[in-house]
Amino acid sequence: MQVIHPPDDKDGEPTLGWGRCDDCFGDGKLLVDEKEAAEKIECGQTPTRTPAAG
């Protein structure tokens, strides 16, 4: 994912770079159960995929 890196010195400009997601560790996807998913949605995260109706 892209992240904003702080400036190297006091008067420098922040830079845009790449970082690893703390949740998926760079895998690009995070599988969670329904309870965890509900908590993440309540905190404002939007899933890119929802469970299929079963």
N, C-alpha and C positions, 0 to 999 in steps of 0.2 A: 504494500500500500504506500501511497505517497504521504510523506510527513514534512512538517516544517521544522528545520533544524535551527536552533538559536545561533546568533552571530558568534564568530570566533573571538572577536574583541568588543570592547565597549561601544565603539562607534560603527561597528559593522552592520551589515544587513542580514536578516535571516535568509536561509536558502531552502529551496524545495529539493527533497531527495527521497530515497526509498528506505523503508523500514519494514521490520517483520512484525506481524500481528501477534500480540501477546496471547490471543485466544487460540488461533489455529497454528501458530509457529511457522507461518509461511506456506502451509499446505493449501490455503485458498478456500477451505471449507471447514465448517464446524458442525458436528452432529451433536445435538442435545435432545434430552427427553422433553416431553410436553410441558412439564413443570418448569424446567429451565428456560424453555422457549417463551412461556408466558411471562416469566420474570424479565427476560431480555426485552420483550415487546413493551411491557409496562415501563421500562427504563428508557424507551424511545428508539430502540434498535428495530429496524425493519428487516424481516427475513426476505431473502431473495427467492425462497421456495417454501411453500407450506406443505404440511402433510396431506396426502391423498385421502379422500373420503373413503371409509372402509366399512 
